[in-house]
């Protein structure tokens, strides 16, 4: 059996942010005018990479940003990325400058969450003249009602699930736990982290995050720092430039391949934010040197996938492949 391997690049598109993810004040969008138009998309075009830009509802209200996407040169997909406090019903802010998206989609009641997703979908349609089919919840906060809403609104793909991660920080009303979720795409059943036996509905395409065993040396180093033994000798490794380097990327590709030898389709889902390639517009790339290293890492990875028979595809392109 020949295994077909695909790479999707899923990019959360945000306004410019600060070191703590607060939106810039005044609100600016250089992460789109420079980050996407001048840096990312030209790099994607060079290596025939097809990114999926998941556009925040705040960005969808900025006409200059929309004009950039309308005239952007190259292959790409546009989808939606919802930070729910910035859209009706129960919209919390009229002025977004200096604000931070901390609300979680799955903690709203089912009707309110549906209306928020419907409203960002309609906003997208009014700007681009077609319906989005790919979605990611802000802060990866999707739940069972999220998927039900997406199905009603004719979406095909959700990419909110982060395998091997339990989001249980103090900014959340309760944990969003994806530790039991599959690492490869799956058709959704009633539960967001449980595969359905039948094809159709919403295809979940998780972010590529694998569990890696930590060496004994690293394990005891952590113990010395924390003054106690860590609970586990494993850590989650992301296909994400700010968290991982080239060796990690290669390891993720290798582990995923070895863990899925019975499959004829294998998907790698790299995620990041557009603002991460601009200095000082996120908590990560603070200087021009950081940004150059970031772009160099992306280019090295793209060269690697082209020499390892991994094809780039838009997120929604996976739908028919898995059917």
Order of alpha helices (4+ residues) and beta strands (2+ residues): beta-alpha-beta-alpha-alpha-beta-alpha-beta-alpha-beta-beta-beta-beta-beta-beta-alpha-beta-alpha-beta-alpha-beta-alpha
